[in-house]
Amino acid sequence: MAMVPFLAVIIAPAWVAAGCPAGDLAGCRAQCEKGNAESCASLGSIYREGTSGVARDEARAVELYRNACTHGSREGCANLRRMYREGRGFSGKRPR
């Protein structure tokens, strides 16, 4: 009997895959709190740059990027790697 590869596809609701509009602090915050990884990544960028009326907070950006990455956001993972590589947003010994 020949083995047929099995391909599982997980279809996420549109709100999970879509992030919030750039610069929409309230929308990003609300969607991130509901578990939207892309919105957490966008919110991290708002804190990293200090835009949309928030003070620049690279430590908070790292937390948000880590959360986004943990929940499947490629953007969150890429931004987290960039922050670590540049030595920004964390204190003490750099994690490996």
N, C-alpha and C positions, 0 to 999 in steps of 0.2 A: 504494500500500500504506500503510495507516494505521500510524502508530507507536504502539506500546503501551508505556506506561511500565513499566519494570522495577523492581520493589521487592525489594531483597535484605534478608533478615532474618538477623541473626546471633544464634544462640541460644547463650548462655553457660551453662556448667554452674552449678547452683544455688550452689555454694560460691564462685563468682566474684562473683555478684550480692549474696550475703548477707554482711553484716558480722558482726563478733563481738558477743557480748552486751556491753552497756554495763558497763564496769568490769572486764572480764575481761582483765587485763593479759597473762597468759601466752598465752591464746587469741588475743588481738589480735596480739601480737608474732609468734606462730607463723604465723598466717594472712597477715599482712603480708609476712613473709619469703618466703612461697610465691607472692606476687604478687597477693593479694586487695586491691584498691584501697579497698573500703569499710572493711576492717579497718585499713588504714593511716590512713584518715581518723579512725576511732574512736580509734586509738592516738595520733594527733596531739592529739585532744581531751583524752585522759588526761594527756599531757605539758603541754598548754596550761594546764590547771586544776590540775595537781599532785595528782591523785587516784590511788587504787589503790596507794598506797605509793611512788610515785615523786615526786621533787622536781620542782617547777614548772620547766619548761625550754621557753620560748617559741621559741628557735632550733631546737630539735629538733622542736617542733610544726610549724614552718614547713617543715622538711625533709620531714616525713611528709605534710603537706598537699600539698606540691608533687609528691611521688611519687604520692599518691592521685589528684590532679588529672590528672597526665600519663597515668595509666592508666585514666582515664574516670570517676572518682568525682565526681558533682556536688557532694556534700557536701564533699569535699576541696577542690574549686575555690572553693566559696562561703566556706569557712573561710580559705583562703589569701587571697582577696580581702579579707576582713574584717581579717586580720592586717596586710596591707599598708596598708589604709585607716587603721587605727588606729596604724600605725607600731610594731608589736610584733613581736619575734622575729627581727629582722635588725639588723645594724650597718652603718654606712657609708651610702652613697647609696642611696636607695630605687630598686629596679628599676622600669622602666616596661613 
